[in-house]
Amino acid sequence: MNTDYPLWMEIHSQHLHENYTRLRQSLAHSGHTQIIGVVKAEAYGHGLECVRLLQGWGLDRFGVASVQEGEALRQFGITGKIYLLGGFIDEEVQGIFRNNLIPALSSQYEWEQLESAAGQLKQSIDFHLKIDTGMGRMGFLPAELDSFFLNQITHHPYLNLKGIMTHFASSENDPVYTQMQFELFQKTLNRFTEITGTSINSLEKHCCNSAGFLFFPTYHEDLVRLGIAMFGVSPTHDPKVVYQQGLQPVMQIKSRVKHLKDLPSGYCIGYGGTYITQRSTRVAIIPIGYAQGLLRCLSNRMEVLIRGRRAKNLGIISMDQMMVDVTDIPGVIRGDVATILGPDGSDEIRAEQIATWAGTIPHEILCSFVRIKNRIIV
Ligand SMILES: *Cc1c(COP(=O)(O)O)cnc(C)c1O
């Protein structure tokens, strides 16, 4: 056990390794599908060290949201392909070339920006074409792709079209909409081939995020863009989805009991007095709050594990601390470990459950813990 910090994040590198191995195994049947490890937001709050670990095990494709994130990966020693999934602003164009990022192109304007930078720098780069099939975010609408433009981007001296992608809006809960998106993607790919005469086999096609990968095995194509599943967490509120695949959570959050007190019945706890004790209550104070990523909306809903037992949060979560009920947990002492995320004994708090308590998705829970800077790789 760590004893130096009042609050820390454990990165279970063995789980990350097993997850990566299992994901690769489950793709082996298709023979050719490769993984893009999506590591935006500092690897979903886990920290960039995880990216270095993945690279060490052979992963050589990563996805980021911004040029800044791509640059941070390069500075961190990541040498593989880095896909810039989230577009760029004009001032970032040079950074794409400097860091050898693979942008996903969303507009003719972006194309002109890349083309002029390539001409100035006399430097070539690879790029992918992004199609908006129903997400309403980045990407070309299929109708925006006229034949003049498509022919222009397939035959360029500096800019090499290497792939075509789309992104699902609801692959975790809407198979009808997802199928509509996939079919529009295929239709657009066919039109691309007819117009340009380019064989679609020479391009990398990809559309699946974690939910697409888990729920639509026939949609995997050449690349799958895996974020949350690689970190062992479900893209839905149901952990079974990843558990059944043998994927295990990589992140655990632990803290220590900093103070204990016995309060009489009828005593108000926390800002606003939102909780009033119904009995003599033994309260433990834990040094984690919303400044450390524990969403304030979890107040009076969430539980932590102490001595393998559940302790309910009482009152509003403060900036740096929270109170929990340990009345029914015998023997709690100052310094005991409080598990915010992860297993203790036979019980476990999962990110999916915290997301359910908070009324959000597990992605947001993982990302919010990026604020915990005491990271220990175990
Ligand atoms: C974030 C992201 C992903 C990964 O999503 P997960 O649900 O975490 O697997 C895939 N593709 C794109 C374009 C993304 O922005």
Ligand as a Chemical Component Dictionary entry (heavy atoms), coordinates in Angstrom:
data_LIG
# 
_chem_comp.id                   LIG 
_chem_comp.type                 NON-POLYMER 
_chem_comp.pdbx_formal_charge   0 
_chem_comp.three_letter_code    LIG 
# 
loop_
_chem_comp_atom.comp_id 
_chem_comp_atom.atom_id 
_chem_comp_atom.alt_atom_id 
_chem_comp_atom.type_symbol 
_chem_comp_atom.charge 
_chem_comp_atom.model_Cartn_x 
_chem_comp_atom.model_Cartn_y 
_chem_comp_atom.model_Cartn_z 
_chem_comp_atom.pdbx_ordinal 
LIG C1 C1 C 0 -13.120 9.367  -28.409 1  
LIG C2 C2 C 0 -13.259 8.753  -29.740 2  
LIG C3 C3 C 0 -13.226 7.359  -29.896 3  
LIG C4 C4 C 0 -13.133 6.400  -28.729 4  
LIG O1 O1 O 0 -14.361 6.309  -28.055 5  
LIG P1 P1 P 0 -14.563 5.200  -26.897 6  
LIG O2 O2 O 0 -16.028 5.206  -26.638 7  
LIG O3 O3 O 0 -13.797 5.669  -25.708 8  
LIG O4 O4 O 0 -14.030 3.935  -27.418 9  
LIG C5 C5 C 0 -13.263 6.857  -31.182 10 
LIG N1 N1 N 0 -13.350 7.675  -32.252 11 
LIG C6 C6 C 0 -13.401 9.018  -32.144 12 
LIG C7 C7 C 0 -13.500 9.852  -33.372 13 
LIG C8 C8 C 0 -13.359 9.598  -30.885 14 
LIG O5 O5 O 0 -13.424 10.927 -30.783 15 
# 
loop_
_chem_comp_bond.comp_id 
_chem_comp_bond.atom_id_1 
_chem_comp_bond.atom_id_2 
_chem_comp_bond.value_order 
_chem_comp_bond.pdbx_ordinal 
LIG C1 C2 SING 1  
LIG C2 C3 SING 2  
LIG C2 C8 DOUB 3  
LIG C3 C4 SING 4  
LIG C3 C5 DOUB 5  
LIG C4 O1 SING 6  
LIG O1 P1 SING 7  
LIG P1 O2 DOUB 8  
LIG P1 O3 SING 9  
LIG P1 O4 SING 10 
LIG C5 N1 SING 11 
LIG N1 C6 DOUB 12 
LIG C6 C7 SING 13 
LIG C6 C8 SING 14 
LIG C8 O5 SING 15 
# 
